Amino acid sequence: MEVLLLEQLLDEVRAGRLRVPRFQRPYVWHPHQMLDLYDSIERGYPIGSILVWETSRSLPTLDRVAGIEVPPAPDGPVAYLLDGHQRLSTLFGTLVHRPEPAGTGRDRQWWIYRTLGAPDQRDLLFQHWGKHAPPADLLPMQAVLRTVDFLAHARRLARDPTTAGNSDALVDEAEQVAQRIKAYKIPVIRLFGGDLEHAVEAFSRVNSSGRQISPDQMVSALTYQAEHDETLTDRIASIRESIADSGFGDVAAEPVFQTIVAITGEDDVQGARWTALADRVGKTLDGVVAQAEVALHRAVRFLRYEAGVPVAWLVPYPQQLVLLGLFFHHRPDPDGAQGRALVRWFWSTSWSTVFVGGNAFQLRRALHQMRAFANGKAELSLQGQYAQPLPDRFDTEDGRVRAFLLWELNHFGQRYGLDGEPIELVDLLARSGPAAYRRIVTGTRDAANIANRIVLPTPPGASVRDALRNLPLKLLRPVTVSHGIPPAALAQLLADHRDGFIRERTAALVGLEQGFIQEIGGEDLTWDTTPEDGS
């Protein structure tokens, strides 16, 4: 292992000597992750090592890093980045000089500023800025490595009326920031020679984050073919984009990859021997991926129009998408009985714990059963599944909560806004995600209860509680009924009995959902009667 100055590492990228392989996942960091990285550097915290593979083998690489064009690789051995893409792209994109972005351009994410003269140095000092010119006390990170740009900002501090009186101290602080960044050192682990399989295996063992390379990245690397423009990672991204374009929204890469693996005949989609899998599917990968895309689109249509799932983030468990993709691969046009059985299976697995925690054994068994069901060799059994009680808290990371939200969306149908007009519910859920669900009352110990949420836009500054209580009488009943607020709960809300409102609405919703569960599950799906403390 060697240690390089941050600026030296960026020079390697800028010269084309350190390259990002195309099988790496795209840049996906959010703005807060970019700022956290700079906060760690500011405080002198380690940000992890960079893992590179030096070889004379030619791999397809990105010709742009963080939107900045990099030159072709020079003759001779090249260093390929195996671990550290997100961190290195963040630093390269925000420290290397680039033209000022247009007011609404995507490049604005790469403009990060350090606040100068902040009274409390413990605060997060780095930030992005909006569309207009930043104030003088914000030092652009793209100025710290270039003397010309740094001096230009120092002159601005001296001239600007808001900073001129304190410009010497601010320039001193800016110099200290620049020096910390220039002197920051990053460990670099270099692997020399060998083939791609060994490099990927080494990455999975020694990468700085302590995690293994994701399976889709591993197989993408191992199945790379120089004559192809697209890697498996590219194709998975393309499938995700096509599903999003259908109006269903974003699905994660993992279930898309697992569907591809399942279609190859593999049941262990979470822990397969990836090298053996890559060898098996390498020559037929194009066909398998194309089949998976068709099957997943059929699965999405089923979810939207048969199971009543309007947007991707409401699917209770990603394993359900994988299993449906496998089914529609084997049975593109199911008959009515199979369709009804799939709907029943979807709801039953949403209420039970069969996929909670990503149980690998349960998923292997489910894949085997689904393949048999699709080929007409078995039925989908619900034996041994237990419907879980409705959770108290509104937590959309919980699959059981998402199952409740789906039931509630389908049970109550059309919702009305404060003006009595229909709400474009699906558009709102697609646009806002879980944030579309607003709290009705506050100031009570049960405010986090799932029964204390509805999808109801209000004017800026107006709470849902006040908006409902101020509705004209002619709108009060139809609006509240459309949102699943029964008369007993409404009476409590109008009397400002907040605990009573949540209690009454909870009882009504639980009763209605239990009726639906019994209707769908019948005798096969039973209730989990285990006490919450497990005793």
KOLROMI-795655 format. One record per residue (C-alpha): residue number from 1; residue in three letters; z, y, x. Coordinates in Angstrom, 2 decimals. Layout:
N
SITE   i  aa      zz      yy      xx
SITE NUM ALA       Z       Y       X
...
END
This chain:
535
SITE   i  aa      zz      yy      xx
SITE   1 MET    0.00    0.00    0.00
SITE   2 GLU   -0.73    3.54    1.15
SITE   3 VAL    0.39    6.91   -0.12
SITE   4 LEU   -2.12    9.70   -0.79
SITE   5 LEU   -1.67   13.31   -1.73
SITE   6 LEU   -2.79   13.98   -5.27
SITE   7 GLU   -5.54   16.27   -4.00
SITE   8 GLN   -6.85   13.55   -1.68
SITE   9 LEU   -7.08   11.11   -4.58
SITE  10 LEU   -9.01   13.61   -6.68
SITE  11 ASP  -11.38   14.25   -3.77
SITE  12 GLU  -12.16   10.51   -3.74
SITE  13 VAL  -13.20   10.70   -7.39
SITE  14 ARG  -15.12   13.94   -6.92
SITE  15 ALA  -17.09   12.41   -4.02
SITE  16 GLY  -17.99    9.31   -6.03
SITE  17 ARG  -16.09    6.98   -3.68
SITE  18 LEU  -13.41    6.07   -6.25
SITE  19 ARG  -15.11    4.97   -9.48
SITE  20 VAL  -14.03    3.97  -12.98
SITE  21 PRO  -15.60    0.65  -14.07
SITE  22 ARG  -17.24    0.71  -17.48
SITE  23 PHE  -15.16   -2.21  -18.69
SITE  24 GLN  -12.12    0.06  -18.65
SITE  25 ARG  -11.04    1.23  -22.09
SITE  26 PRO  -12.10    4.82  -22.92
SITE  27 TYR   -9.85    7.79  -22.36
SITE  28 VAL   -7.34    7.62  -25.23
SITE  29 TRP   -4.36    9.73  -24.22
SITE  30 HIS   -2.98   12.20  -26.73
SITE  31 PRO   -2.13   15.80  -25.75
SITE  32 HIS    1.62   15.11  -25.59
SITE  33 GLN    1.03   12.29  -23.09
SITE  34 MET   -0.96   14.65  -20.88
SITE  35 LEU    1.86   17.19  -20.96
SITE  36 ASP    4.49   14.53  -20.27
SITE  37 LEU    2.59   13.53  -17.14
SITE  38 TYR    2.76   17.08  -15.81
SITE  39 ASP    6.41   17.36  -16.75
SITE  40 SER    7.11   14.26  -14.62
SITE  41 ILE    5.23   15.75  -11.67
SITE  42 GLU    7.07   19.05  -12.08
SITE  43 ARG   10.42   17.26  -11.91
SITE  44 GLY    9.36   15.05   -9.00
SITE  45 TYR    9.49   11.85  -11.04
SITE  46 PRO    7.19    8.96  -10.04
SITE  47 ILE    4.18    8.46  -12.31
SITE  48 GLY    3.30    4.98  -11.06
SITE  49 SER    0.86    3.64   -8.52
SITE  50 ILE   -2.92    3.48   -8.65
SITE  51 LEU   -4.57    0.07   -8.21
SITE  52 VAL   -8.09   -0.05   -6.75
SITE  53 TRP  -10.44   -2.82   -5.70
SITE  54 GLU  -12.66   -2.22   -2.68
SITE  55 THR  -15.79   -4.36   -2.58
SITE  56 SER  -19.47   -4.28   -1.74
SITE  57 ARG  -20.23   -5.75   -5.17
SITE  58 SER  -21.97   -3.37   -7.56
SITE  59 LEU  -20.32   -2.77  -10.94
SITE  60 PRO  -21.44   -0.49  -13.76
SITE  61 THR  -19.28    2.63  -13.66
SITE  62 LEU  -18.81    5.86  -15.57
SITE  63 ASP  -21.01    8.73  -14.43
SITE  64 ARG  -18.54   11.22  -15.93
SITE  65 VAL  -14.76   11.28  -15.60
SITE  66 ALA  -12.88   13.49  -18.05
SITE  67 GLY  -16.21   15.01  -19.02
SITE  68 ILE  -17.00   16.02  -15.43
SITE  69 GLU  -20.10   14.57  -13.80
SITE  70 VAL  -19.46   12.57  -10.63
SITE  71 PRO  -22.13   11.70   -8.05
SITE  72 PRO  -23.52    8.18   -7.56
SITE  73 ALA  -21.58    5.82   -5.35
SITE  74 PRO  -22.36    6.19   -1.63
SITE  75 ASP  -23.81    3.35    0.40
SITE  76 GLY  -21.35    0.67    1.49
SITE  77 PRO  -18.12   -0.59   -0.06
SITE  78 VAL  -16.88    1.21   -3.17
SITE  79 ALA  -13.35    1.48   -4.60
SITE  80 TYR  -13.11    0.61   -8.29
SITE  81 LEU  -10.14    1.83  -10.32
SITE  82 LEU   -8.37   -1.12  -11.98
SITE  83 ASP   -5.14    0.54  -13.10
SITE  84 GLY   -4.43    4.23  -13.64
SITE  85 HIS   -7.50    5.35  -15.59
SITE  86 GLN   -5.58    7.45  -18.15
SITE  87 ARG   -3.37    9.14  -15.54
SITE  88 LEU   -6.16    9.78  -13.04
SITE  89 SER   -8.55   11.09  -15.71
SITE  90 THR   -5.84   13.44  -17.00
SITE  91 LEU   -5.25   14.88  -13.53
SITE  92 PHE   -8.94   15.04  -12.61
SITE  93 GLY   -9.90   16.66  -15.91
SITE  94 THR   -7.15   19.28  -15.82
SITE  95 LEU   -7.03   20.17  -12.11
SITE  96 VAL  -10.71   20.11  -11.09
SITE  97 HIS  -12.56   23.34  -11.79
SITE  98 ARG  -14.74   23.31  -14.90
SITE  99 PRO  -16.41   26.04  -16.98
SITE 100 GLU  -14.35   27.76  -19.65
SITE 101 PRO  -14.65   25.76  -22.88
SITE 102 ALA  -16.26   27.09  -26.01
SITE 103 GLY  -13.79   28.18  -28.66
SITE 104 THR  -14.06   24.94  -30.57
SITE 105 GLY  -15.24   22.71  -27.75
SITE 106 ARG  -13.74   19.31  -27.00
SITE 107 ASP  -13.21   20.43  -23.41
SITE 108 ARG  -10.23   22.47  -24.51
SITE 109 GLN   -7.99   19.42  -24.24
SITE 110 TRP   -8.42   19.63  -20.46
SITE 111 TRP   -6.98   23.15  -20.23
SITE 112 ILE   -3.26   22.80  -19.57
SITE 113 TYR   -1.03   25.74  -18.67
SITE 114 ARG    2.34   26.11  -16.95
SITE 115 THR    4.66   28.74  -18.46
SITE 116 LEU    5.88   31.20  -15.83
SITE 117 GLY    9.18   33.04  -16.14
SITE 118 ALA   10.69   30.67  -18.72
SITE 119 PRO   14.42   31.40  -19.14
SITE 120 ASP   15.36   27.71  -19.40
SITE 121 GLN   13.68   25.51  -16.82
SITE 122 ARG   14.89   22.38  -18.64
SITE 123 ASP   12.35   22.95  -21.42
SITE 124 LEU    8.92   21.36  -21.40
SITE 125 LEU    7.04   24.00  -19.44
SITE 126 PHE    3.47   22.76  -19.89
SITE 127 GLN    1.29   23.34  -22.91
SITE 128 HIS   -2.23   23.45  -24.25
SITE 129 TRP   -3.45   26.73  -25.68
SITE 130 GLY   -5.42   27.74  -28.76
SITE 131 LYS   -8.88   29.23  -29.10
SITE 132 HIS   -8.20   32.78  -27.86
SITE 133 ALA   -7.42   33.83  -24.29
SITE 134 PRO   -3.96   32.74  -23.08
SITE 135 PRO   -1.34   35.33  -22.07
SITE 136 ALA   -0.96   36.18  -18.40
SITE 137 ASP    2.30   34.27  -18.01
SITE 138 LEU    0.46   30.96  -18.57
SITE 139 LEU   -0.80   29.59  -15.26
SITE 140 PRO   -3.93   27.40  -15.76
SITE 141 MET   -3.64   24.11  -13.91
SITE 142 GLN   -7.28   24.43  -12.92
SITE 143 ALA   -6.31   27.39  -10.75
SITE 144 VAL   -3.72   25.67   -8.56
SITE 145 LEU   -6.06   23.75   -6.24
SITE 146 ARG   -8.64   26.52   -5.73
SITE 147 THR   -7.51   29.51   -3.69
SITE 148 VAL  -10.05   31.83   -5.31
SITE 149 ASP   -8.91   30.98   -8.82
SITE 150 PHE   -5.23   31.18   -7.87
SITE 151 LEU   -5.66   34.66   -6.34
SITE 152 ALA   -7.56   35.79   -9.44
SITE 153 HIS   -4.64   34.76  -11.63
SITE 154 ALA   -2.17   36.46   -9.28
SITE 155 ARG   -4.16   39.72   -9.65
SITE 156 ARG   -4.07   39.31  -13.43
SITE 157 LEU   -0.28   38.99  -13.32
SITE 158 ALA   -0.09   42.25  -11.38
SITE 159 ARG   -2.44   44.12  -13.74
SITE 160 ASP   -1.36   42.81  -17.15
SITE 161 PRO    1.14   45.18  -18.84
SITE 162 THR    3.25   42.26  -20.09
SITE 163 THR    3.81   40.83  -16.59
SITE 164 ALA    3.20   43.70  -14.14
SITE 165 GLY    6.88   44.64  -13.88
SITE 166 ASN    7.82   41.11  -12.81
SITE 167 SER    4.59   40.05  -11.12
SITE 168 ASP    6.07   39.34   -7.67
SITE 169 ALA    8.57   36.84   -9.05
SITE 170 LEU    5.94   35.23  -11.28
SITE 171 VAL    3.48   34.88   -8.39
SITE 172 ASP    6.24   33.29   -6.28
SITE 173 GLU    6.95   30.83   -9.09
SITE 174 ALA    3.22   30.07   -9.45
SITE 175 GLU    3.00   29.39   -5.69
SITE 176 GLN    5.92   26.95   -5.96
SITE 177 VAL    4.20   25.14   -8.85
SITE 178 ALA    0.94   24.92   -6.90
SITE 179 GLN    2.76   23.63   -3.84
SITE 180 ARG    4.57   20.93   -5.84
SITE 181 ILE    1.26   19.69   -7.22
SITE 182 LYS   -0.53   19.84   -3.86
SITE 183 ALA    2.33   18.00   -2.15
SITE 184 TYR    2.74   15.36   -4.85
SITE 185 LYS    2.09   11.87   -3.48
SITE 186 ILE    0.82    8.81   -5.36
SITE 187 PRO    1.07    5.23   -4.08
SITE 188 VAL   -2.30    3.45   -3.92
SITE 189 ILE   -2.54   -0.34   -3.85
SITE 190 ARG   -5.87   -1.55   -2.49
SITE 191 LEU   -7.35   -5.00   -3.04
SITE 192 PHE  -10.10   -5.92   -0.58
SITE 193 GLY  -13.05   -8.23   -1.17
SITE 194 GLY  -13.04  -11.31   -3.38
SITE 195 ASP  -14.70  -11.57   -6.76
SITE 196 LEU  -14.05   -9.85  -10.05
SITE 197 GLU  -12.01  -12.74  -11.45
SITE 198 HIS   -9.52  -12.51   -8.59
SITE 199 ALA   -9.34   -8.73   -8.86
SITE 200 VAL   -8.58   -8.93  -12.60
SITE 201 GLU   -5.97  -11.62  -12.00
SITE 202 ALA   -4.33   -9.47   -9.33
SITE 203 PHE   -4.31   -6.52  -11.73
SITE 204 SER   -2.56   -8.56  -14.39
SITE 205 ARG    0.19   -9.39  -11.89
SITE 206 VAL    0.80   -6.18   -9.96
SITE 207 ASN   -0.29   -3.24  -12.11
SITE 208 SER    2.16   -0.36  -11.99
SITE 209 SER    3.06   -0.23  -15.66
SITE 210 GLY    4.53   -3.72  -15.61
SITE 211 ARG    2.22   -4.91  -18.40
SITE 212 GLN   -0.61   -7.33  -18.24
SITE 213 ILE   -4.16   -6.16  -18.65
SITE 214 SER   -5.02   -6.30  -22.34
SITE 215 PRO   -7.01   -9.43  -23.26
SITE 216 ASP  -10.03   -7.45  -24.47
SITE 217 GLN  -10.19   -5.58  -21.15
SITE 218 MET   -9.80   -8.81  -19.20
SITE 219 VAL  -12.59  -10.65  -21.00
SITE 220 SER  -14.71   -7.48  -20.89
SITE 221 ALA  -14.37   -7.46  -17.12
SITE 222 LEU  -14.95  -11.18  -16.70
SITE 223 THR  -18.06  -11.24  -18.91
SITE 224 TYR  -19.63   -8.14  -17.40
SITE 225 GLN  -23.31   -8.57  -16.58
SITE 226 ALA  -24.99   -5.96  -14.44
SITE 227 GLU  -28.26   -6.14  -16.38
SITE 228 HIS  -26.52   -5.11  -19.63
SITE 229 ASP  -25.80   -1.50  -20.42
SITE 230 GLU  -22.80   -2.28  -22.66
SITE 231 THR  -19.58   -4.11  -21.83
SITE 232 LEU  -17.43   -5.97  -24.34
SITE 233 THR  -15.15   -2.92  -24.42
SITE 234 ASP  -18.14   -0.78  -25.39
SITE 235 ARG  -19.11   -3.19  -28.15
SITE 236 ILE  -15.59   -3.34  -29.56
SITE 237 ALA  -15.54    0.47  -29.61
SITE 238 SER  -18.89    0.44  -31.43
SITE 239 ILE  -17.57   -1.97  -34.08
SITE 240 ARG  -14.51    0.22  -34.60
SITE 241 GLU  -16.71    3.29  -34.99
SITE 242 SER  -18.96    1.58  -37.54
SITE 243 ILE  -15.92    0.49  -39.58
SITE 244 ALA  -14.51    4.01  -39.44
SITE 245 ASP  -17.88    5.41  -40.52
SITE 246 SER  -17.78    3.18  -43.60
SITE 247 GLY  -14.87    5.29  -44.85
SITE 248 PHE  -12.16    2.74  -44.10
SITE 249 GLY  -10.78    4.58  -41.10
SITE 250 ASP   -9.76    3.44  -37.63
SITE 251 VAL   -8.84   -0.15  -36.86
SITE 252 ALA   -7.25   -1.12  -33.55
SITE 253 ALA   -9.18   -2.84  -30.77
SITE 254 GLU   -6.89   -5.88  -30.75
SITE 255 PRO   -7.76   -7.36  -34.17
SITE 256 VAL  -11.47   -6.75  -33.50
SITE 257 PHE  -11.20   -8.63  -30.22
SITE 258 GLN   -9.14  -11.42  -31.80
SITE 259 THR  -11.79  -11.84  -34.51
SITE 260 ILE  -14.42  -12.27  -31.80
SITE 261 VAL  -12.23  -14.88  -30.11
SITE 262 ALA  -11.56  -16.71  -33.41
SITE 263 ILE  -15.28  -16.91  -34.17
SITE 264 THR  -15.79  -18.79  -30.88
SITE 265 GLY  -13.62  -21.58  -32.35
SITE 266 GLU  -10.44  -20.60  -30.49
SITE 267 ASP   -7.20  -20.73  -32.50
SITE 268 ASP   -4.93  -19.27  -29.81
SITE 269 VAL   -6.30  -15.74  -30.06
SITE 270 GLN   -3.14  -14.22  -28.56
SITE 271 GLY   -2.72  -16.39  -25.49
SITE 272 ALA   -5.95  -18.18  -24.69
SITE 273 ARG   -6.94  -18.96  -21.12
SITE 274 TRP   -9.05  -15.84  -20.78
SITE 275 THR  -10.97  -16.99  -17.72
SITE 276 ALA  -12.02  -20.18  -19.47
SITE 277 LEU  -12.87  -18.23  -22.61
SITE 278 ALA  -15.00  -15.78  -20.63
SITE 279 ASP  -16.87  -18.68  -19.02
SITE 280 ARG  -17.44  -20.28  -22.41
SITE 281 VAL  -18.74  -17.23  -24.25
SITE 282 GLY  -20.28  -15.25  -21.41
SITE 283 LYS  -23.88  -16.26  -22.12
SITE 284 THR  -23.50  -16.10  -25.92
SITE 285 LEU  -21.35  -12.97  -26.09
SITE 286 ASP  -24.04  -10.79  -27.66
SITE 287 GLY  -24.47  -13.17  -30.56
SITE 288 VAL  -20.73  -13.69  -31.07
SITE 289 VAL  -20.02   -9.95  -31.13
SITE 290 ALA  -22.85   -9.33  -33.60
SITE 291 GLN  -21.50  -12.08  -35.86
SITE 292 ALA  -17.99  -10.61  -35.64
SITE 293 GLU  -19.22   -7.16  -36.63
SITE 294 VAL  -20.96   -8.51  -39.74
SITE 295 ALA  -17.91  -10.61  -40.67
SITE 296 LEU  -15.50   -7.70  -40.19
SITE 297 HIS  -17.58   -5.43  -42.41
SITE 298 ARG  -17.48   -8.10  -45.11
SITE 299 ALA  -13.72   -8.36  -44.63
SITE 300 VAL  -13.37   -4.59  -44.97
SITE 301 ARG  -15.41   -4.58  -48.18
SITE 302 PHE  -13.15   -7.31  -49.55
SITE 303 LEU  -10.04   -5.32  -48.63
SITE 304 ARG  -11.37   -2.14  -50.21
SITE 305 TYR  -12.93   -3.44  -53.40
SITE 306 GLU  -11.11   -6.71  -54.12
SITE 307 ALA   -7.64   -6.38  -52.60
SITE 308 GLY   -7.26   -2.65  -53.28
SITE 309 VAL   -6.73   -1.39  -49.70
SITE 310 PRO   -8.37    2.07  -49.53
SITE 311 VAL   -7.80    2.88  -45.84
SITE 312 ALA   -7.21    0.87  -42.67
SITE 313 TRP   -3.74    2.14  -41.85
SITE 314 LEU   -2.38    0.62  -45.07
SITE 315 VAL   -3.30   -2.97  -44.09
SITE 316 PRO    0.17   -4.54  -43.80
SITE 317 TYR   -0.59   -6.76  -40.80
SITE 318 PRO   -3.55   -6.71  -38.38
SITE 319 GLN   -3.60  -10.53  -38.41
SITE 320 GLN   -4.82  -10.34  -42.02
SITE 321 LEU   -8.00   -8.58  -40.86
SITE 322 VAL   -8.58  -11.24  -38.19
SITE 323 LEU   -8.17  -14.08  -40.69
SITE 324 LEU  -10.41  -12.42  -43.25
SITE 325 GLY  -13.03  -11.81  -40.57
SITE 326 LEU  -12.91  -15.50  -39.69
SITE 327 PHE  -13.24  -16.49  -43.35
SITE 328 PHE  -16.26  -14.28  -44.00
SITE 329 HIS  -17.90  -15.52  -40.82
SITE 330 HIS  -17.83  -19.07  -42.20
SITE 331 ARG  -18.25  -18.14  -45.88
SITE 332 PRO  -20.27  -14.91  -46.23
SITE 333 ASP  -20.61  -15.25  -50.02
SITE 334 PRO  -17.47  -16.84  -51.49
SITE 335 ASP  -17.43  -17.91  -55.12
SITE 336 GLY  -15.11  -16.36  -57.67
SITE 337 ALA  -12.36  -18.94  -57.21
SITE 338 GLN  -12.29  -18.41  -53.43
SITE 339 GLY  -12.23  -14.64  -53.90
SITE 340 ARG   -9.25  -14.85  -56.26
SITE 341 ALA   -7.47  -17.20  -53.85
SITE 342 LEU   -8.04  -14.73  -51.02
SITE 343 VAL   -6.58  -11.87  -53.08
SITE 344 ARG   -3.53  -13.98  -53.86
SITE 345 TRP   -3.21  -14.96  -50.19
SITE 346 PHE   -3.51  -11.33  -49.06
SITE 347 TRP   -0.73  -10.10  -51.31
SITE 348 SER    1.52  -13.09  -50.61
SITE 349 THR    1.26  -12.72  -46.83
SITE 350 SER    1.90   -8.98  -47.24
SITE 351 TRP    5.23   -9.59  -49.00
SITE 352 SER    6.41  -12.44  -46.78
SITE 353 THR    7.40  -12.56  -43.11
SITE 354 VAL    4.63  -14.93  -42.04
SITE 355 PHE    3.06  -12.34  -39.70
SITE 356 VAL    6.15  -10.30  -38.83
SITE 357 GLY    6.58   -9.93  -35.07
SITE 358 GLY    3.15  -11.34  -34.22
SITE 359 ASN    4.31  -14.98  -34.30
SITE 360 ALA    1.68  -16.83  -32.23
SITE 361 PHE    2.40  -20.24  -33.76
SITE 362 GLN    2.09  -18.91  -37.31
SITE 363 LEU   -1.19  -17.20  -36.47
SITE 364 ARG   -2.65  -20.35  -34.88
SITE 365 ARG   -1.73  -22.37  -37.95
SITE 366 ALA   -3.11  -19.69  -40.27
SITE 367 LEU   -6.43  -19.61  -38.38
SITE 368 HIS   -6.73  -23.38  -38.65
SITE 369 GLN   -5.98  -23.27  -42.39
SITE 370 MET   -8.35  -20.35  -43.03
SITE 371 ARG  -11.19  -22.09  -41.23
SITE 372 ALA  -10.60  -25.21  -43.33
SITE 373 PHE  -10.44  -23.15  -46.53
SITE 374 ALA  -13.70  -21.35  -45.72
SITE 375 ASN  -15.43  -24.68  -45.13
SITE 376 GLY  -14.14  -26.12  -48.40
SITE 377 LYS  -11.83  -28.67  -46.76
SITE 378 ALA   -8.46  -27.30  -47.98
SITE 379 GLU   -6.79  -24.81  -50.26
SITE 380 LEU   -4.79  -21.76  -49.21
SITE 381 SER   -1.18  -22.79  -49.76
SITE 382 LEU    1.68  -20.33  -50.21
SITE 383 GLN    4.35  -23.00  -49.82
SITE 384 GLY    7.20  -21.89  -47.60
SITE 385 GLN    6.49  -18.17  -48.01
SITE 386 TYR    9.27  -15.91  -49.24
SITE 387 ALA    8.79  -12.47  -50.76
SITE 388 GLN   11.00   -9.99  -48.94
SITE 389 PRO   13.04   -7.38  -50.84
SITE 390 LEU   11.78   -3.80  -50.88
SITE 391 PRO   13.12   -1.97  -47.80
SITE 392 ASP   15.34    1.05  -48.40
SITE 393 ARG   13.71    3.30  -45.81
SITE 394 PHE   10.23    4.77  -45.80
SITE 395 ASP    8.83    3.41  -42.54
SITE 396 THR    5.07    2.89  -42.47
SITE 397 GLU    5.37    0.80  -39.28
SITE 398 ASP    6.92   -1.86  -41.55
SITE 399 GLY    4.29   -4.17  -43.08
SITE 400 ARG    6.47   -4.73  -46.15
SITE 401 VAL    6.56   -0.98  -46.76
SITE 402 ARG    2.77   -0.78  -46.50
SITE 403 ALA    2.54   -3.66  -49.00
SITE 404 PHE    4.68   -1.67  -51.43
SITE 405 LEU    2.54    1.44  -50.97
SITE 406 LEU   -0.58   -0.60  -51.71
SITE 407 TRP    0.94   -2.03  -54.86
SITE 408 GLU    2.07    1.43  -55.96
SITE 409 LEU   -1.38    2.92  -55.30
SITE 410 ASN   -3.05    0.25  -57.41
SITE 411 HIS   -0.42    0.12  -60.16
SITE 412 PHE   -0.30    3.81  -61.02
SITE 413 GLY   -3.97    4.59  -60.43
SITE 414 GLN   -5.07    8.19  -60.92
SITE 415 ARG   -2.57   10.85  -59.80
SITE 416 TYR   -2.53   14.42  -61.03
SITE 417 GLY   -1.76   17.52  -59.04
SITE 418 LEU    0.38   20.50  -59.98
SITE 419 ASP   -2.57   22.01  -61.83
SITE 420 GLY   -3.03   18.89  -63.93
SITE 421 GLU   -6.30   18.00  -62.16
SITE 422 PRO   -6.90   14.60  -60.52
SITE 423 ILE   -5.94   14.28  -56.84
SITE 424 GLU   -8.56   12.87  -54.47
SITE 425 LEU   -6.06   10.28  -53.34
SITE 426 VAL   -8.17    8.21  -50.97
SITE 427 ASP   -9.51   11.28  -49.16
SITE 428 LEU   -5.99   12.60  -48.79
SITE 429 LEU   -4.67    9.29  -47.42
SITE 430 ALA   -7.60    8.99  -45.01
SITE 431 ARG   -7.17   12.57  -43.80
SITE 432 SER   -3.37   12.79  -43.56
SITE 433 GLY   -2.23    9.19  -43.09
SITE 434 PRO    1.48    8.54  -43.70
SITE 435 ALA    2.14   12.30  -43.70
SITE 436 ALA    0.51   12.42  -47.15
SITE 437 TYR    3.72   10.90  -48.55
SITE 438 ARG    6.10   13.82  -49.14
SITE 439 ARG    9.85   13.72  -49.73
SITE 440 ILE   10.80   14.67  -53.27
SITE 441 VAL   14.45   15.63  -52.79
SITE 442 THR   16.49   16.47  -49.70
SITE 443 GLY   20.15   17.00  -48.97
SITE 444 THR   21.25   13.48  -49.94
SITE 445 ARG   22.22   10.45  -47.89
SITE 446 ASP   19.42    8.47  -49.55
SITE 447 ALA   16.69   11.01  -48.77
SITE 448 ALA   14.94    8.49  -46.48
SITE 449 ASN   14.62    5.99  -49.35
SITE 450 ILE   11.12    4.72  -50.03
SITE 451 ALA   11.49    5.75  -53.70
SITE 452 ASN   11.87    9.36  -52.57
SITE 453 ARG    8.19    9.72  -51.57
SITE 454 ILE    5.04   10.63  -53.47
SITE 455 VAL    1.58   11.93  -52.62
SITE 456 LEU    1.58   15.43  -54.11
SITE 457 PRO    0.16   18.48  -52.30
SITE 458 THR    2.14   21.67  -52.84
SITE 459 PRO    1.57   25.33  -51.92
SITE 460 PRO    2.80   26.37  -48.45
SITE 461 GLY    6.56   26.66  -48.36
SITE 462 ALA    7.10   24.93  -51.71
SITE 463 SER    9.11   21.69  -51.81
SITE 464 VAL    8.00   18.80  -53.99
SITE 465 ARG   11.30   18.94  -55.88
SITE 466 ASP   10.91   22.62  -56.78
SITE 467 ALA    7.22   22.22  -57.60
SITE 468 LEU    7.97   19.43  -60.09
SITE 469 ARG   10.92   21.20  -61.67
SITE 470 ASN    8.85   24.35  -62.18
SITE 471 LEU    5.93   22.61  -63.90
SITE 472 PRO    5.07   23.81  -67.43
SITE 473 LEU    6.27   21.39  -70.12
SITE 474 LYS    2.70   20.45  -71.08
SITE 475 LEU    2.06   19.23  -67.50
SITE 476 LEU    5.50   17.85  -66.64
SITE 477 ARG    5.22   14.47  -68.35
SITE 478 PRO    1.59   13.55  -67.45
SITE 479 VAL    2.00   14.62  -63.81
SITE 480 THR    5.30   12.83  -63.21
SITE 481 VAL    4.24    9.66  -65.06
SITE 482 SER    1.06    9.50  -62.95
SITE 483 HIS    3.26    9.49  -59.84
SITE 484 GLY    5.51    6.69  -61.06
SITE 485 ILE    8.50    8.85  -62.00
SITE 486 PRO   10.01    7.31  -65.17
SITE 487 PRO   11.75    9.45  -67.85
SITE 488 ALA   15.25    8.42  -66.72
SITE 489 ALA   14.52    9.52  -63.13
SITE 490 LEU   12.86   12.74  -64.32
SITE 491 ALA   15.95   13.62  -66.32
SITE 492 GLN   18.07   13.22  -63.19
SITE 493 LEU   15.64   15.38  -61.20
SITE 494 LEU   15.64   18.19  -63.78
SITE 495 ALA   19.46   18.12  -63.77
SITE 496 ASP   19.33   18.27  -59.94
SITE 497 HIS   21.21   14.97  -59.68
SITE 498 ARG   19.45   13.91  -56.49
SITE 499 ASP   21.24   10.62  -55.86
SITE 500 GLY   20.77    9.72  -59.51
SITE 501 PHE   17.04   10.49  -59.29
SITE 502 ILE   16.55    8.17  -56.32
SITE 503 ARG   18.67    5.45  -57.94
SITE 504 GLU   16.73    5.53  -61.23
SITE 505 ARG   13.29    5.63  -59.60
SITE 506 THR   14.20    2.83  -57.19
SITE 507 ALA   15.31    0.58  -60.03
SITE 508 ALA   12.10    1.22  -61.97
SITE 509 LEU    9.78    0.64  -59.00
SITE 510 VAL   11.59   -2.50  -57.86
SITE 511 GLY   11.34   -3.99  -61.34
SITE 512 LEU    7.64   -3.23  -61.66
SITE 513 GLU    6.79   -4.56  -58.21
SITE 514 GLN    8.78   -7.75  -58.77
SITE 515 GLY    6.81   -8.36  -61.95
SITE 516 PHE    3.55   -8.05  -60.00
SITE 517 ILE    4.84  -10.36  -57.26
SITE 518 GLN    5.74  -13.02  -59.81
SITE 519 GLU    2.37  -12.61  -61.52
SITE 520 ILE    0.43  -13.03  -58.25
SITE 521 GLY    2.63  -15.57  -56.50
SITE 522 GLY    3.61  -17.69  -59.44
SITE 523 GLU    5.80  -20.65  -58.58
SITE 524 ASP    4.54  -20.94  -55.01
SITE 525 LEU    5.93  -17.62  -53.74
SITE 526 THR    9.71  -17.51  -54.00
SITE 527 TRP   12.21  -14.77  -53.25
SITE 528 ASP   14.18  -14.59  -50.05
SITE 529 THR   17.80  -14.72  -51.19
SITE 530 THR   19.30  -14.56  -47.67
SITE 531 PRO   21.93  -11.78  -47.49
SITE 532 GLU   20.94   -8.82  -45.33
SITE 533 ASP   23.65   -9.64  -42.78
SITE 534 GLY   22.19  -13.14  -42.37
SITE 535 SER   25.38  -14.88  -43.52
END
